[in-house]
Amino acid sequence: MGDKRLNKRAVLLAERLAEKPTASLPGACAGWAETAAAYRFLAQDELDWRDILAPHWQSSAERMRACEVVLCIQDTTELDFNGQTITGLGPLSYEAQRGMYLHPTYAVTPSRKPLGVLDCVMFGA
């Protein structure tokens, strides 16, 4: 992301969310100061979700270079934010359900070894 402090915050936030993947930000973070820092990090207008994932995409591509055959598997899933006030959401499976779609491309070997996520598209319908 071009800033050591932002990189450090991104890594810490990713670690916290990985430790408690179903938790909210306050539930995943260690105290209010860390939660507030996470909200400030995510609220930056110049920060894009692709900026956060770019290092992972690069590492995934590097792991692929060591493999003779790589399968690139795509999937689409619904991110349901029903009942939340978030801009950019659209209808999902039915009109009243609000959220967005996530369409990632996973890289795996034929022996099912995961190499990472290569790309990701998020869109509201």
HELIX and SHEET records of a PDB file:
HELIX    1   1 LYS A    4  GLU A   19  1                                  16    
HELIX    2   2 LEU A   25  ALA A   28  1                                   4    
HELIX    3   3 TRP A   32  LEU A   42  1                                  11    
HELIX    4   4 TRP A   49  ARG A   65  1                                  17    
SHEET    1   A 3 LEU A  71  GLN A  74  0                                        
SHEET    2   A 3 ARG A  98  VAL A 108 -1                                        
SHEET    3   A 3 THR A  77  ASP A  80 -1                                        
SHEET    1   B 3 LEU A  71  GLN A  74  0                                        
SHEET    2   B 3 ARG A  98  VAL A 108 -1                                        
SHEET    3   B 3 GLY A  90  PRO A  91 -1                                        
SHEET    1   C 3 LEU A  71  GLN A  74  0                                        
SHEET    2   C 3 ARG A  98  VAL A 108 -1                                        
SHEET    3   C 3 PRO A 114  PHE A 123 -1                                        
END                                                                             
